[in-house]
Amino acid sequence: MATDFAVVLTAAILALPARPVAQTQYIPQPQFCANGSNTLCAMLPAYIGPDPRLGGKRFDYQALSGPPPTKASDDLQTPFDNMAWQMFVALNWVVDAGDQIPATGLVAAGRRVWQGYRKVSEVFGDSPVRAHCTNPLALPVFYIGSDGQGKPMPNNEEYFQASTNLPLIDINGNWTIFERRVNEIEASYIQSPNGQSALTLTTIPGQTAFIAANPTGVQFTSSATTPDGGNGSIEIKAAWRIIDRAAGDDPTRYYTQNALLAVPGDLVRGGKPFCSGLTLGLVGMHIIQRNPDNPNATALFPQWIWATFEHADNAPPAQAPCNVGNGCGTDAKTNWINQASCGPAAPSGTVRYSFFKQHSDLQGTNIAPVALLQGEVDKTQPQFKFRTQYPWNPRPPYARGATSAATAMPQAVRCWDIYSTTGQLNTQWQKTLGAVNSVFKNYTLIGTQWGASTQPLPNNPVPTNAVPGMLSNITLETYIQNYTGSNPNLPGPGSCVGCHSFATLPADNKTSANFSFLPFLAQPDTARSKIKTAQ
């Protein structure tokens, strides 16, 4: 009987319908150090890890268009994103603490590695006019320079975005401040290309001589082709906001530094220069490194590797964001391509955003500021006439009264989804940074871009000259996120590679500057007007 029962039971089990085997979701894996140790480290990577898909023909893949990868062999982007995080961590290690454990190197107070790089003013010289301040505490000084006639100059720190020539106002009514630095490798090349100081890119005569000797243009120093090899030229652009504890800012959520802000009188409402000690919080960072033309990775063009990070509290996503996989979809109501805005936001009720005001009556998002005081007379000082388009208030909030009321808050919104594997990788890096109690757990990789030529998908308007085809940082490119460069009469493009492909030497306005706008500083009075984009 037992045998008969077993036979019947077996037959019954076999007769049951088969259940589908659950598919394991692909999760990209972090590589925490360029040396392969997989522990957070201070090694600054030179190149991406293995990425076999880059070895094929230059035009035989669709990059990030279409559905995300389902296995590692199809994952084109994660080696770039791991390199981006490795750069961010290594550059934000405490300087001279490279041999210390992460709990020290990423937590201890002190200047970070990238803050030891040269400011662009140390390479090209200072603006003609700066405020002179006593500095008994020897604080880092953020100079807002001018020409003395109300025109902000780009040699020092800035409060205009390079991509739009417009400022960005935070939730407290203060201007966002921008800082640029280059590593010694790039500084040396700019000042003395290939060891020839007569060909310096810091002056127009030097550039003219350079062009005569190098008609094909600038070629910044490239990195090695292995992660632990020699670094190439590196440029850093950082965005800072003024931390105001009384207004509700929590400085413990930011990487901060105490600094002295110096603003010349011709940029100040009332005409008097001012110097102010304050706390700055890091809200955005571009990191770019020059990559080589690698015969083993022919699909990767030698057009720099571009990584951009933001603080997690900057701004909410749009309710209907676009994505690099299929653009903005097929619904015309949410097709934001080549539009200034991307519709209403989807804010979290628990976040105090830096550039978006909760429960605001303001209409619209990504609102560009409209200058209010150009040419108006200050009634408290009738003899003084404003000479600058966006004057500084002499005391906080520094942007008060400089714009129309309707444009005094940008209501910034992220218009593009972070790519799916990038988001998954972010979670793992942030968790690991949190495990050592590092403030950098509060920062997010928005994306890593690299030069390419890809096959477009039908009805996908995303450009095909880079992967991903669109990439913007809310703090640095607030108002051009949706512009693709397809219409020369519109601003943009909202793409690092796309925008910087216009970079030339100002000595003749045609010789390639190898994707860098810094050589424009050889002629600072016209530098910003020469940053050509699609407009």
Secondary structure as a PSIPRED ss2 file (coil, helix, strand):
# PSIPRED VFORMAT (PSIPRED V4.0)

   1 M C   1.000  0.000  0.000
   2 A H   0.000  1.000  0.000
   3 T H   0.000  1.000  0.000
   4 D H   0.000  1.000  0.000
   5 F H   0.000  1.000  0.000
   6 A H   0.000  1.000  0.000
   7 V H   0.000  1.000  0.000
   8 V H   0.000  1.000  0.000
   9 L H   0.000  1.000  0.000
  10 T H   0.000  1.000  0.000
  11 A H   0.000  1.000  0.000
  12 A H   0.000  1.000  0.000
  13 I H   0.000  1.000  0.000
  14 L H   0.000  1.000  0.000
  15 A H   0.000  1.000  0.000
  16 L C   1.000  0.000  0.000
  17 P C   1.000  0.000  0.000
  18 A C   1.000  0.000  0.000
  19 R C   1.000  0.000  0.000
  20 P C   1.000  0.000  0.000
  21 V C   1.000  0.000  0.000
  22 A C   1.000  0.000  0.000
  23 Q C   1.000  0.000  0.000
  24 T C   1.000  0.000  0.000
  25 Q C   1.000  0.000  0.000
  26 Y C   1.000  0.000  0.000
  27 I C   1.000  0.000  0.000
  28 P C   1.000  0.000  0.000
  29 Q C   1.000  0.000  0.000
  30 P C   1.000  0.000  0.000
  31 Q C   1.000  0.000  0.000
  32 F C   1.000  0.000  0.000
  33 C C   1.000  0.000  0.000
  34 A C   1.000  0.000  0.000
  35 N C   1.000  0.000  0.000
  36 G C   1.000  0.000  0.000
  37 S C   1.000  0.000  0.000
  38 N C   1.000  0.000  0.000
  39 T C   1.000  0.000  0.000
  40 L C   1.000  0.000  0.000
  41 C C   1.000  0.000  0.000
  42 A C   1.000  0.000  0.000
  43 M C   1.000  0.000  0.000
  44 L C   1.000  0.000  0.000
  45 P C   1.000  0.000  0.000
  46 A C   1.000  0.000  0.000
  47 Y C   1.000  0.000  0.000
  48 I C   1.000  0.000  0.000
  49 G C   1.000  0.000  0.000
  50 P C   1.000  0.000  0.000
  51 D C   1.000  0.000  0.000
  52 P H   0.000  1.000  0.000
  53 R H   0.000  1.000  0.000
  54 L H   0.000  1.000  0.000
  55 G H   0.000  1.000  0.000
  56 G C   1.000  0.000  0.000
  57 K C   1.000  0.000  0.000
  58 R C   1.000  0.000  0.000
  59 F C   1.000  0.000  0.000
  60 D C   1.000  0.000  0.000
  61 Y C   1.000  0.000  0.000
  62 Q C   1.000  0.000  0.000
  63 A C   1.000  0.000  0.000
  64 L C   1.000  0.000  0.000
  65 S C   1.000  0.000  0.000
  66 G C   1.000  0.000  0.000
  67 P C   1.000  0.000  0.000
  68 P C   1.000  0.000  0.000
  69 P C   1.000  0.000  0.000
  70 T C   1.000  0.000  0.000
  71 K C   1.000  0.000  0.000
  72 A H   0.000  1.000  0.000
  73 S H   0.000  1.000  0.000
  74 D H   0.000  1.000  0.000
  75 D C   1.000  0.000  0.000
  76 L C   1.000  0.000  0.000
  77 Q C   1.000  0.000  0.000
  78 T H   0.000  1.000  0.000
  79 P H   0.000  1.000  0.000
  80 F H   0.000  1.000  0.000
  81 D H   0.000  1.000  0.000
  82 N H   0.000  1.000  0.000
  83 M H   0.000  1.000  0.000
  84 A H   0.000  1.000  0.000
  85 W H   0.000  1.000  0.000
  86 Q H   0.000  1.000  0.000
  87 M H   0.000  1.000  0.000
  88 F H   0.000  1.000  0.000
  89 V H   0.000  1.000  0.000
  90 A H   0.000  1.000  0.000
  91 L H   0.000  1.000  0.000
  92 N C   1.000  0.000  0.000
  93 W C   1.000  0.000  0.000
  94 V E   0.000  0.000  1.000
  95 V C   1.000  0.000  0.000
  96 D C   1.000  0.000  0.000
  97 A C   1.000  0.000  0.000
  98 G C   1.000  0.000  0.000
  99 D C   1.000  0.000  0.000
 100 Q C   1.000  0.000  0.000
 101 I C   1.000  0.000  0.000
 102 P H   0.000  1.000  0.000
 103 A H   0.000  1.000  0.000
 104 T H   0.000  1.000  0.000
 105 G H   0.000  1.000  0.000
 106 L C   1.000  0.000  0.000
 107 V C   1.000  0.000  0.000
 108 A C   1.000  0.000  0.000
 109 A C   1.000  0.000  0.000
 110 G C   1.000  0.000  0.000
 111 R C   1.000  0.000  0.000
 112 R E   0.000  0.000  1.000
 113 V H   0.000  1.000  0.000
 114 W H   0.000  1.000  0.000
 115 Q H   0.000  1.000  0.000
 116 G H   0.000  1.000  0.000
 117 Y C   1.000  0.000  0.000
 118 R E   0.000  0.000  1.000
 119 K E   0.000  0.000  1.000
 120 V H   0.000  1.000  0.000
 121 S H   0.000  1.000  0.000
 122 E H   0.000  1.000  0.000
 123 V H   0.000  1.000  0.000
 124 F H   0.000  1.000  0.000
 125 G C   1.000  0.000  0.000
 126 D C   1.000  0.000  0.000
 127 S C   1.000  0.000  0.000
 128 P C   1.000  0.000  0.000
 129 V E   0.000  0.000  1.000
 130 R C   1.000  0.000  0.000
 131 A C   1.000  0.000  0.000
 132 H C   1.000  0.000  0.000
 133 C C   1.000  0.000  0.000
 134 T C   1.000  0.000  0.000
 135 N C   1.000  0.000  0.000
 136 P C   1.000  0.000  0.000
 137 L C   1.000  0.000  0.000
 138 A C   1.000  0.000  0.000
 139 L C   1.000  0.000  0.000
 140 P C   1.000  0.000  0.000
 141 V E   0.000  0.000  1.000
 142 F E   0.000  0.000  1.000
 143 Y E   0.000  0.000  1.000
 144 I E   0.000  0.000  1.000
 145 G C   1.000  0.000  0.000
 146 S E   0.000  0.000  1.000
 147 D C   1.000  0.000  0.000
 148 G C   1.000  0.000  0.000
 149 Q C   1.000  0.000  0.000
 150 G C   1.000  0.000  0.000
 151 K C   1.000  0.000  0.000
 152 P E   0.000  0.000  1.000
 153 M C   1.000  0.000  0.000
 154 P C   1.000  0.000  0.000
 155 N C   1.000  0.000  0.000
 156 N C   1.000  0.000  0.000
 157 E E   0.000  0.000  1.000
 158 E E   0.000  0.000  1.000
 159 Y C   1.000  0.000  0.000
 160 F C   1.000  0.000  0.000
 161 Q C   1.000  0.000  0.000
 162 A C   1.000  0.000  0.000
 163 S C   1.000  0.000  0.000
 164 T C   1.000  0.000  0.000
 165 N C   1.000  0.000  0.000
 166 L C   1.000  0.000  0.000
 167 P C   1.000  0.000  0.000
 168 L C   1.000  0.000  0.000
 169 I E   0.000  0.000  1.000
 170 D C   1.000  0.000  0.000
 171 I C   1.000  0.000  0.000
 172 N C   1.000  0.000  0.000
 173 G C   1.000  0.000  0.000
 174 N C   1.000  0.000  0.000
 175 W E   0.000  0.000  1.000
 176 T C   1.000  0.000  0.000
 177 I E   0.000  0.000  1.000
 178 F E   0.000  0.000  1.000
 179 E E   0.000  0.000  1.000
 180 R E   0.000  0.000  1.000
 181 R E   0.000  0.000  1.000
 182 V E   0.000  0.000  1.000
 183 N C   1.000  0.000  0.000
 184 E H   0.000  1.000  0.000
 185 I H   0.000  1.000  0.000
 186 E H   0.000  1.000  0.000
 187 A H   0.000  1.000  0.000
 188 S H   0.000  1.000  0.000
 189 Y H   0.000  1.000  0.000
 190 I H   0.000  1.000  0.000
 191 Q H   0.000  1.000  0.000
 192 S C   1.000  0.000  0.000
 193 P H   0.000  1.000  0.000
 194 N H   0.000  1.000  0.000
 195 G H   0.000  1.000  0.000
 196 Q C   1.000  0.000  0.000
 197 S H   0.000  1.000  0.000
 198 A H   0.000  1.000  0.000
 199 L H   0.000  1.000  0.000
 200 T C   1.000  0.000  0.000
 201 L C   1.000  0.000  0.000
 202 T C   1.000  0.000  0.000
 203 T C   1.000  0.000  0.000
 204 I H   0.000  1.000  0.000
 205 P H   0.000  1.000  0.000
 206 G H   0.000  1.000  0.000
 207 Q H   0.000  1.000  0.000
 208 T H   0.000  1.000  0.000
 209 A H   0.000  1.000  0.000
 210 F H   0.000  1.000  0.000
 211 I H   0.000  1.000  0.000
 212 A H   0.000  1.000  0.000
 213 A H   0.000  1.000  0.000
 214 N C   1.000  0.000  0.000
 215 P C   1.000  0.000  0.000
 216 T C   1.000  0.000  0.000
 217 G C   1.000  0.000  0.000
 218 V C   1.000  0.000  0.000
 219 Q C   1.000  0.000  0.000
 220 F C   1.000  0.000  0.000
 221 T C   1.000  0.000  0.000
 222 S C   1.000  0.000  0.000
 223 S C   1.000  0.000  0.000
 224 A C   1.000  0.000  0.000
 225 T C   1.000  0.000  0.000
 226 T C   1.000  0.000  0.000
 227 P C   1.000  0.000  0.000
 228 D C   1.000  0.000  0.000
 229 G C   1.000  0.000  0.000
 230 G C   1.000  0.000  0.000
 231 N C   1.000  0.000  0.000
 232 G C   1.000  0.000  0.000
 233 S C   1.000  0.000  0.000
 234 I E   0.000  0.000  1.000
 235 E E   0.000  0.000  1.000
 236 I E   0.000  0.000  1.000
 237 K E   0.000  0.000  1.000
 238 A E   0.000  0.000  1.000
 239 A E   0.000  0.000  1.000
 240 W E   0.000  0.000  1.000
 241 R E   0.000  0.000  1.000
 242 I E   0.000  0.000  1.000
 243 I C   1.000  0.000  0.000
 244 D C   1.000  0.000  0.000
 245 R H   0.000  1.000  0.000
 246 A H   0.000  1.000  0.000
 247 A H   0.000  1.000  0.000
 248 G C   1.000  0.000  0.000
 249 D C   1.000  0.000  0.000
 250 D C   1.000  0.000  0.000
 251 P H   0.000  1.000  0.000
 252 T H   0.000  1.000  0.000
 253 R H   0.000  1.000  0.000
 254 Y C   1.000  0.000  0.000
 255 Y C   1.000  0.000  0.000
 256 T E   0.000  0.000  1.000
 257 Q E   0.000  0.000  1.000
 258 N E   0.000  0.000  1.000
 259 A E   0.000  0.000  1.000
 260 L E   0.000  0.000  1.000
 261 L E   0.000  0.000  1.000
 262 A E   0.000  0.000  1.000
 263 V E   0.000  0.000  1.000
 264 P C   1.000  0.000  0.000
 265 G H   0.000  1.000  0.000
 266 D H   0.000  1.000  0.000
 267 L H   0.000  1.000  0.000
 268 V E   0.000  0.000  1.000
 269 R C   1.000  0.000  0.000
 270 G C   1.000  0.000  0.000
 271 G C   1.000  0.000  0.000
 272 K C   1.000  0.000  0.000
 273 P C   1.000  0.000  0.000
 274 F E   0.000  0.000  1.000
 275 C E   0.000  0.000  1.000
 276 S E   0.000  0.000  1.000
 277 G E   0.000  0.000  1.000
 278 L E   0.000  0.000  1.000
 279 T E   0.000  0.000  1.000
 280 L E   0.000  0.000  1.000
 281 G E   0.000  0.000  1.000
 282 L E   0.000  0.000  1.000
 283 V E   0.000  0.000  1.000
 284 G E   0.000  0.000  1.000
 285 M E   0.000  0.000  1.000
 286 H E   0.000  0.000  1.000
 287 I E   0.000  0.000  1.000
 288 I E   0.000  0.000  1.000
 289 Q E   0.000  0.000  1.000
 290 R C   1.000  0.000  0.000
 291 N C   1.000  0.000  0.000
 292 P C   1.000  0.000  0.000
 293 D C   1.000  0.000  0.000
 294 N C   1.000  0.000  0.000
 295 P C   1.000  0.000  0.000
 296 N C   1.000  0.000  0.000
 297 A C   1.000  0.000  0.000
 298 T C   1.000  0.000  0.000
 299 A C   1.000  0.000  0.000
 300 L C   1.000  0.000  0.000
 301 F C   1.000  0.000  0.000
 302 P C   1.000  0.000  0.000
 303 Q C   1.000  0.000  0.000
 304 W C   1.000  0.000  0.000
 305 I E   0.000  0.000  1.000
 306 W E   0.000  0.000  1.000
 307 A E   0.000  0.000  1.000
 308 T E   0.000  0.000  1.000
 309 F E   0.000  0.000  1.000
 310 E E   0.000  0.000  1.000
 311 H E   0.000  0.000  1.000
 312 A C   1.000  0.000  0.000
 313 D C   1.000  0.000  0.000
 314 N C   1.000  0.000  0.000
 315 A C   1.000  0.000  0.000
 316 P C   1.000  0.000  0.000
 317 P E   0.000  0.000  1.000
 318 A E   0.000  0.000  1.000
 319 Q E   0.000  0.000  1.000
 320 A E   0.000  0.000  1.000
 321 P E   0.000  0.000  1.000
 322 C E   0.000  0.000  1.000
 323 N E   0.000  0.000  1.000
 324 V C   1.000  0.000  0.000
 325 G C   1.000  0.000  0.000
 326 N C   1.000  0.000  0.000
 327 G E   0.000  0.000  1.000
 328 C C   1.000  0.000  0.000
 329 G C   1.000  0.000  0.000
 330 T C   1.000  0.000  0.000
 331 D C   1.000  0.000  0.000
 332 A H   0.000  1.000  0.000
 333 K H   0.000  1.000  0.000
 334 T H   0.000  1.000  0.000
 335 N C   1.000  0.000  0.000
 336 W C   1.000  0.000  0.000
 337 I C   1.000  0.000  0.000
 338 N C   1.000  0.000  0.000
 339 Q C   1.000  0.000  0.000
 340 A C   1.000  0.000  0.000
 341 S C   1.000  0.000  0.000
 342 C C   1.000  0.000  0.000
 343 G C   1.000  0.000  0.000
 344 P C   1.000  0.000  0.000
 345 A E   0.000  0.000  1.000
 346 A C   1.000  0.000  0.000
 347 P C   1.000  0.000  0.000
 348 S C   1.000  0.000  0.000
 349 G C   1.000  0.000  0.000
 350 T C   1.000  0.000  0.000
 351 V C   1.000  0.000  0.000
 352 R C   1.000  0.000  0.000
 353 Y C   1.000  0.000  0.000
 354 S C   1.000  0.000  0.000
 355 F C   1.000  0.000  0.000
 356 F C   1.000  0.000  0.000
 357 K C   1.000  0.000  0.000
 358 Q C   1.000  0.000  0.000
 359 H C   1.000  0.000  0.000
 360 S C   1.000  0.000  0.000
 361 D C   1.000  0.000  0.000
 362 L C   1.000  0.000  0.000
 363 Q C   1.000  0.000  0.000
 364 G C   1.000  0.000  0.000
 365 T C   1.000  0.000  0.000
 366 N C   1.000  0.000  0.000
 367 I C   1.000  0.000  0.000
 368 A C   1.000  0.000  0.000
 369 P C   1.000  0.000  0.000
 370 V C   1.000  0.000  0.000
 371 A E   0.000  0.000  1.000
 372 L C   1.000  0.000  0.000
 373 L C   1.000  0.000  0.000
 374 Q C   1.000  0.000  0.000
 375 G C   1.000  0.000  0.000
 376 E C   1.000  0.000  0.000
 377 V E   0.000  0.000  1.000
 378 D C   1.000  0.000  0.000
 379 K C   1.000  0.000  0.000
 380 T C   1.000  0.000  0.000
 381 Q C   1.000  0.000  0.000
 382 P C   1.000  0.000  0.000
 383 Q C   1.000  0.000  0.000
 384 F C   1.000  0.000  0.000
 385 K E   0.000  0.000  1.000
 386 F C   1.000  0.000  0.000
 387 R C   1.000  0.000  0.000
 388 T C   1.000  0.000  0.000
 389 Q C   1.000  0.000  0.000
 390 Y C   1.000  0.000  0.000
 391 P C   1.000  0.000  0.000
 392 W E   0.000  0.000  1.000
 393 N C   1.000  0.000  0.000
 394 P C   1.000  0.000  0.000
 395 R C   1.000  0.000  0.000
 396 P C   1.000  0.000  0.000
 397 P C   1.000  0.000  0.000
 398 Y C   1.000  0.000  0.000
 399 A C   1.000  0.000  0.000
 400 R C   1.000  0.000  0.000
 401 G C   1.000  0.000  0.000
 402 A C   1.000  0.000  0.000
 403 T E   0.000  0.000  1.000
 404 S C   1.000  0.000  0.000
 405 A H   0.000  1.000  0.000
 406 A H   0.000  1.000  0.000
 407 T H   0.000  1.000  0.000
 408 A C   1.000  0.000  0.000
 409 M C   1.000  0.000  0.000
 410 P C   1.000  0.000  0.000
 411 Q C   1.000  0.000  0.000
 412 A C   1.000  0.000  0.000
 413 V C   1.000  0.000  0.000
 414 R E   0.000  0.000  1.000
 415 C E   0.000  0.000  1.000
 416 W E   0.000  0.000  1.000
 417 D C   1.000  0.000  0.000
 418 I C   1.000  0.000  0.000
 419 Y C   1.000  0.000  0.000
 420 S H   0.000  1.000  0.000
 421 T H   0.000  1.000  0.000
 422 T H   0.000  1.000  0.000
 423 G H   0.000  1.000  0.000
 424 Q H   0.000  1.000  0.000
 425 L H   0.000  1.000  0.000
 426 N H   0.000  1.000  0.000
 427 T H   0.000  1.000  0.000
 428 Q H   0.000  1.000  0.000
 429 W H   0.000  1.000  0.000
 430 Q H   0.000  1.000  0.000
 431 K H   0.000  1.000  0.000
 432 T H   0.000  1.000  0.000
 433 L H   0.000  1.000  0.000
 434 G H   0.000  1.000  0.000
 435 A H   0.000  1.000  0.000
 436 V C   1.000  0.000  0.000
 437 N C   1.000  0.000  0.000
 438 S C   1.000  0.000  0.000
 439 V H   0.000  1.000  0.000
 440 F H   0.000  1.000  0.000
 441 K H   0.000  1.000  0.000
 442 N H   0.000  1.000  0.000
 443 Y E   0.000  0.000  1.000
 444 T E   0.000  0.000  1.000
 445 L E   0.000  0.000  1.000
 446 I E   0.000  0.000  1.000
 447 G E   0.000  0.000  1.000
 448 T E   0.000  0.000  1.000
 449 Q E   0.000  0.000  1.000
 450 W E   0.000  0.000  1.000
 451 G E   0.000  0.000  1.000
 452 A C   1.000  0.000  0.000
 453 S C   1.000  0.000  0.000
 454 T C   1.000  0.000  0.000
 455 Q C   1.000  0.000  0.000
 456 P C   1.000  0.000  0.000
 457 L C   1.000  0.000  0.000
 458 P C   1.000  0.000  0.000
 459 N C   1.000  0.000  0.000
 460 N C   1.000  0.000  0.000
 461 P C   1.000  0.000  0.000
 462 V C   1.000  0.000  0.000
 463 P C   1.000  0.000  0.000
 464 T C   1.000  0.000  0.000
 465 N C   1.000  0.000  0.000
 466 A E   0.000  0.000  1.000
 467 V E   0.000  0.000  1.000
 468 P C   1.000  0.000  0.000
 469 G C   1.000  0.000  0.000
 470 M C   1.000  0.000  0.000
 471 L C   1.000  0.000  0.000
 472 S C   1.000  0.000  0.000
 473 N C   1.000  0.000  0.000
 474 I C   1.000  0.000  0.000
 475 T C   1.000  0.000  0.000
 476 L C   1.000  0.000  0.000
 477 E C   1.000  0.000  0.000
 478 T H   0.000  1.000  0.000
 479 Y H   0.000  1.000  0.000
 480 I H   0.000  1.000  0.000
 481 Q C   1.000  0.000  0.000
 482 N C   1.000  0.000  0.000
 483 Y C   1.000  0.000  0.000
 484 T C   1.000  0.000  0.000
 485 G C   1.000  0.000  0.000
 486 S C   1.000  0.000  0.000
 487 N C   1.000  0.000  0.000
 488 P C   1.000  0.000  0.000
 489 N C   1.000  0.000  0.000
 490 L C   1.000  0.000  0.000
 491 P C   1.000  0.000  0.000
 492 G C   1.000  0.000  0.000
 493 P C   1.000  0.000  0.000
 494 G C   1.000  0.000  0.000
 495 S C   1.000  0.000  0.000
 496 C H   0.000  1.000  0.000
 497 V H   0.000  1.000  0.000
 498 G H   0.000  1.000  0.000
 499 C H   0.000  1.000  0.000
 500 H H   0.000  1.000  0.000
 501 S C   1.000  0.000  0.000
 502 F C   1.000  0.000  0.000
 503 A C   1.000  0.000  0.000
 504 T E   0.000  0.000  1.000
 505 L C   1.000  0.000  0.000
 506 P C   1.000  0.000  0.000
 507 A C   1.000  0.000  0.000
 508 D C   1.000  0.000  0.000
 509 N C   1.000  0.000  0.000
 510 K C   1.000  0.000  0.000
 511 T C   1.000  0.000  0.000
 512 S E   0.000  0.000  1.000
 513 A C   1.000  0.000  0.000
 514 N C   1.000  0.000  0.000
 515 F C   1.000  0.000  0.000
 516 S C   1.000  0.000  0.000
 517 F C   1.000  0.000  0.000
 518 L H   0.000  1.000  0.000
 519 P H   0.000  1.000  0.000
 520 F H   0.000  1.000  0.000
 521 L H   0.000  1.000  0.000
 522 A H   0.000  1.000  0.000
 523 Q C   1.000  0.000  0.000
 524 P H   0.000  1.000  0.000
 525 D H   0.000  1.000  0.000
 526 T H   0.000  1.000  0.000
 527 A C   1.000  0.000  0.000
 528 R C   1.000  0.000  0.000
 529 S C   1.000  0.000  0.000
 530 K C   1.000  0.000  0.000
 531 I C   1.000  0.000  0.000
 532 K C   1.000  0.000  0.000
 533 T C   1.000  0.000  0.000
 534 A C   1.000  0.000  0.000
 535 Q C   1.000  0.000  0.000
